[in-house]
Amino acid sequence: MDTTTVATRANRLSKYQADPVKTVILASMMGTAIEFFDFYAYGTASAAYFPKVFFPQMTPLLATVVSLLTFGVAFVARPVGSFLFGHFGDRLGRKKTLVMSLMLMGVATVAIGFIPGYSTLGVTGALLLCLCRFVQGIGLGGEWSGAVLVATENAPADKRALYGAFPEVGAPIGFFLCNGLFFMLEKVLTPSQMVEFGWRIPFWASAVLVVIGLYVRLKLQETPLFKLAQARDNTTGSPLREVWRSNWREILKGTFIMGATYAFFFTLTTWSLSYATTALGFSHSEFLLLLMGAIVEFAVLIMVTSVLADRVGRKKVLMTASVALVVFSLVFPVFLQGQHNLVGMLLFLGVGFLIMGSLYGPVGAVLPELFPTKVRYSGAGITYNLAAVVGAAVAPSITTWLIAQYGLHAAGYYMFALAVVSVVAWLLTDETKDVDYTK
């Protein structure tokens, strides 16, 4: 971006005070950390404990598949949340909407920890689980887009990808905290105690993170760009109708750009935990320790590739990572051959999270940059959450089914198809690095 453009943008925003960088980082990062803490708590429980707690009447394979399907319920709900919170985020502002989404998400997550199992309520317990998961998904539907807008709409024009990485880094932080808690619980409690009550503790513990997140977000101001849009009367009373009418192409391209990333993420985490502990001979605590190491790598790659995206452009970084995912989708089953293959698992997680961090980091800038300010909350949220439905809602279950039907070599087929579509979507998308973010 040239000096004149940067100066012009700065002049437009000079009278609108931005939050301190520290506040922006905490407010955007905390919500995403809580989101992924909650989601991985559910992902871990659905892979390791829910089959025994809520579906003991089924065969082990069927119980695992059904349990992982409940994991996908929130992804179906997330577009509903993006419609709801996107509408209010583009009409009322980013701050108020972020506070509401975090409260809804937090209440639903804590409630999951109190649901009785099959032995007490029968199938009613599973239905309540799905209900809480659906409500959790609605809250999550407004969370990511609001968090990245708080970051990027407070960012200098030449550092949007870096600022957009703040909420993205919340993902590995949430995963690390959740994995660490499960790891400690499994070291202290017996397997029967984990099934009886231990799996519930992370859901209760998330309440602490929610309280901290609410405190930080209540201290936020509205973003300078939204204030500027209000001053220009550049907001809309019907952001959903406007975004579908004017920006449906961007929604479609963004959904397929992000869809493979989501499938990859939950293949590396939720599915791999289930498969490694049931078919490869790894204990739960052992595999969680391996994941914790890989998640540190994930966080580093998010920051490195986001800085790179500010320098050379988003498209070069993400296109390279997308092509790498196409290849990885076909070869990763080779790493998972044999019982307790530690070297193979380290390669699977190490190479996988290298690609994953490269895909996930710059997206915090890319999706919002596809949309103008007046529909940015709605557009980015709808795109992100439709990608979650396409990429993650059924990815763990489909992967488990493909392996059962065709063998381990088929594990990456679904992800491969989405990765090819992602490459095509990038070929049809222009570079977004130098867009005028004030429009």
N, C-alpha and C positions, 0 to 999 in steps of 0.2 A: 504494500500500500504506500503511495507516494506521500511526501511531507505535506503537501497542500491539502490532500484529503484528510489526513490525520488532524491537521490544524483546524479545518472546517468543522469536523466532528467535535473536537474539543470545545470550540466556541459555542456550538449548539448546546452543549451540556454543562457549560461553565457555571451557570447559576443554579444547577441542581446538585446538591451535595450528595456524594456517594458515601456508603458505609465504609469504615476502616477495613483494610484488607483482612485483618484478623477476624473481624466479625463475619465478613463474607465467606471466608474459608470455613469457619465453624458452622455457620447456619446452613450452608449448602452441603457440607460434608456430613454433618450429624444425621440429617434425614436419610441420606443414602446409606450410611453405616447402619442405622436402625433398620432400614428396609432390608438390607442383605443379612443382618443378624437374624431378623425375624424369618426371612425366607429360607436361610440355610438351616435354622433351627427346625423349620417344618420339613425341609428337604432331607435332613439327616434323620429326623424322626420317621418320616414316611418311608425311607429306605430301610431303616434298621429296626424300628419298634412298632409302628402302626400295623404292619401285617399281623403281629401277635396280639396287639391290644384291641384293635377294632375289627379285624377280619380272621380270627382264629378258626372259624368254621370252614374256611376255604383251603384248597391245596396251597403249599408254599409259593409256587409260581404264580397262581392266580391271585393270591393275597398280595403279593408284591406288585403285580401289574395294576390291580385295583387301587392299592394304596398310592402308587405313583400317579394314578389318574386323579386322585383327590388333590395332589400337588398341582395339577393343571387347572383346577377350578378357579383359582385366583387369576390366572391368566385370561380366562374367559371374562372375568369381572373387570379386569383392568381397563379395557376400552370404555366400559360404562363409566368408570371413575374418571377417565380422561375427558369424556364428554361433559360430565358434571363439573369437575374442577377446572377444566379448560374454559368453560363458559364463564365461570365466576372469576378465574384468573385473568382473563382478557377484559372483563368488565370492571371488576372491583380492585384488581391489583394482585401482585404476586404474594405479598406478605400474608394477608388475611387468608388466602386460599391455602398456603403452605401450612399455616397453623391448624386449619380444619382437617387437612388430609392427614397430618401427623397424629392428631387426636383419634381420628377414626381408626387408623391403622393400629395404633397402640392398644386401644380397647379390645379390638378383635383378637390381637395376638395374645394378650394376657388371658382372654377368655378361653382360648384353645387349651391352655394348661389346666383348666378345671373340668374339662369334659370327661365324664365317666366312660369306661371302655365297654366292650361287648358283653362281658360277664355281668355288668350292672344294668345296662340299658338296651342291650341287643343292638339291632340295626339303627335305633334312634341315635345312639352315640355317633355313628358314622354320618348320619344326616346332620347332626349338630356340628360335626367337624367340617362338613362341606359348607354349611351356612356361615360359620365363622371365617372360613377360608374365602368365601365369596365377599364378605364384608371387608376383610383384610385387603382383598384385591381391589375393591373400589377405592379405598384409601390410598393404596399404592399407585392407582391410576393417575392421581394428580401429583404424586410426590416427585418423580424424577424430573419432569419438565419444569416444574416450579423451582427445583433446586438448581438446575443448570441455568435457568434464566436469572436467578439471583446472582449467580457467579458471572455469567457472560455479559449481562446488562450493567454490571459494575466494572467491567474489564476495560483496560486500554485497548484501542483498536487492533494493535499488533500483538496482543497477548490473549486473545479470546480462547484459543485452544488450551493454553496453559490454565487460565481461570476455569474453563469448562472441565478441566481434569480434576478440580477440587472435589466436586460431588462424585466423580468417577472413582477417586481414591477411597471414598467412603465404602465402596463395595468390598475391596480386600480387607479394610479395617473391620467391617462387620463380620466378614467370614472368619478372620483371624480370631476375633473375640469369641465368636460362637464355637468354632472348632476347639479353641483352648478350653472353653468351659466344658464341652462334651468330653474332651480328652481327660480333664481332671476328674469329672464325674465317673467316667468309666474306670479310672484308676482307683477311686475310693469306694465305689459301690459295686456290688455283685451284679452279674447279668440279670438275675431275677429282680433285684431292686431297681435296676434301670428300666425294666419293662413295667414294674409296678408303679414307680413314681419318679425315678430319676430323669426320664425324658421330659417331664413337665417343668423342671427347674429353669431351663433356659427361657421358656415362654414367660414365666413369672419374672425372671431377671430383666427381661426387656423393658419392664415398667421403669426401671431406673434410667435407662437410656432415653426413654420417651420424655420423662420429666426434664432431663438436661436439655434435650432438643427443643422442647417448648420454651424453656427459659431463654435460650439463645435466640430463637426465632422471634419471640416477643420484643426483643431489643432491636430488631431490624427496622430500617426505614424502607419505604417503597423505593424501587430501583429508579435511577435517574432517567432511563429510557422510557419507562412507563409514565413518569411524571411529564416528560417532554411530549409523549403522545397525548396525554390528557390536555396539556396546555395548547396543543395544536388541534384539539378536537379530533384526533386521529385514532379514536377507539370506536368500537362497534357494539351495538346492543344485541347483535345476533352473530357472535363470532363463529359458532358452529356452521351456520348456513353460509357465512362468508367464506370460511376456509374450504368447505366442500365445493363451493361454486368456483372459487378463484384458484385454489391450490391443490386440486385433487391429484394432479400429476406428481407434485412434490410428495404428497402423502404416499402415493403408490411406490415411487422410487425409494423414498426413505425407509418404507416398510421392508422392502427386499434387500436394501443395503444392510439393514440391522438384523434381519431375520436369522441369517446364518450365524451371526455373532451370538445370539441368544441360544440357538441350538447347541453351539459349541460350548458355551458356558456351562450349561446344565448337563452336557455329556461329560465334561471334565470334572464336575462336582457331584451332583445327585446320582447320575447313572453310574459313574465310576465307583462311588462308595458302595452302592448296592452290589455291583458286579464283583469288585475286588474282595468283598467280605463274604460273598456266597459262592463264588466260582474259582477264585484264585488263591484262597487260603490266608488272606490277610485278616488280622483282627481289626475290630473297629478302631480301637485306640491307636494301633500301629498305622493304619491308613490315614487317620486324622492328623497324625504327626507329619506324615509325608505331605499332606495337603497344606498344612500350615507353612512348611518351607516353600512350597510352590506359590503360595499366595503372596509371600514377600516379594518374590520375583514378579508376580503380577502387578503389584503396586509400583515397583520401580519402572516397569515397561510402560505403564500408563503415563507416568510423568515424562519419561524420555521421549516417547513418540508424540506426545502432545506438544512439547517444545519443538520437536522436529517439524510437526505439522504447521506451526506458526512460521517456520523459516522457509520450508520448501513447498508448502501447500498440503491440504487435507487429502486430495485425491491421490497423489503419489504414494503417500504412506498407506492409506487404506486399500488402494488397489493392490499394492504389493502384498499386504497381509492377507487379502482375500484370495489371491492366487495361491499363496502358501497354504491356506486352509483347504483349498481344493485338493492339493497334493496330500496333505496330512490326513484328510478324511479317508483316503484310500489305503494309506500305509500304517495308520496307528494300530490296527489289530495285530500287527506283527510284534509290537512291543508287549502285548498282553498274552503271549504264549507261555504255557507252563505254569506250574504251581509255585506261588510265592517268588516270582521272578522280580527281584528287587531292582536289578539294573533296568529291565524293561519298563517297570513302573516309573522309575525316575526319568527315563527318556520320554515316556508318555506325558507325564506331568510337566517336565521341564520344557520340552519343545512346545507342548500344548499351551502352556501359560505364556510363553514367549509370543506366540501368535495371538493369543487372546488379549494380552495387554496392548499389543499393537493395534488390534481392531477396536478395543473398547475405549481407549483414551481419547482420541480425537473426535469420537462421535458426540461427545458433550458439546462441542462447538458446531459440528456439521448439521445436526438435525434442526437446532434453532435457526441456523443461518439460511435454511431453506425457506423460511417464512417471514413476512413483514411483522412489525411490532404488534399491530392490532389483533393479529390472530396467532401470534407466536406460541403462546401457552397452549392453545387448543391444537395447533398444527403439530408442534413437537411432541405433545403428549399423546395424541391419537396415533401418530406414526410410531413412536416408541412402543406403545402398548399393543398395537396391531402386530408389530414385529414379535412381541412376546408371545402372542397367540400362535402366529405362524411358526416361530422358531422353538419355543420352549414348552408350550402347554402340553404337548403330547410327545416331545422328544425322548424323555426317559422311558416312557411306556413303549413307544414305537421301537426304540433301540433294543429294549428287553425282548420284545416280541420277535423282531427280526433275527436276533441271535437264536432264540428258541426254535424258529422255523428253518433258518438257513445256515446257522453256524456263526462263529465269531467274525468271520471275514465280512459279514453283512452289516456289522455294527455302525459303519460310517456312511451307509448309503443315503440315509435321510439328510444327514449333514452335508454330504457331497452335492446333492441336488440343490439344496439351498445356497451353498457356496457358489455354484455355477451361476445361479440366478443373481446372486449378489454382484458378481463380476460384471454381468450384463447390465445391471442397474447402474453401476459406476460408469460404465462406458457411455451411458445415456445421460449422465449428470455432469454439469459444469463444475469447475472449481469454485468453492464458496469462500475462500480465504479473504478476498478483497471486496465482498459485498458491503454495501452501506447499511450498517446495522441500525441506524437511526430511523430508517423509513418504516 
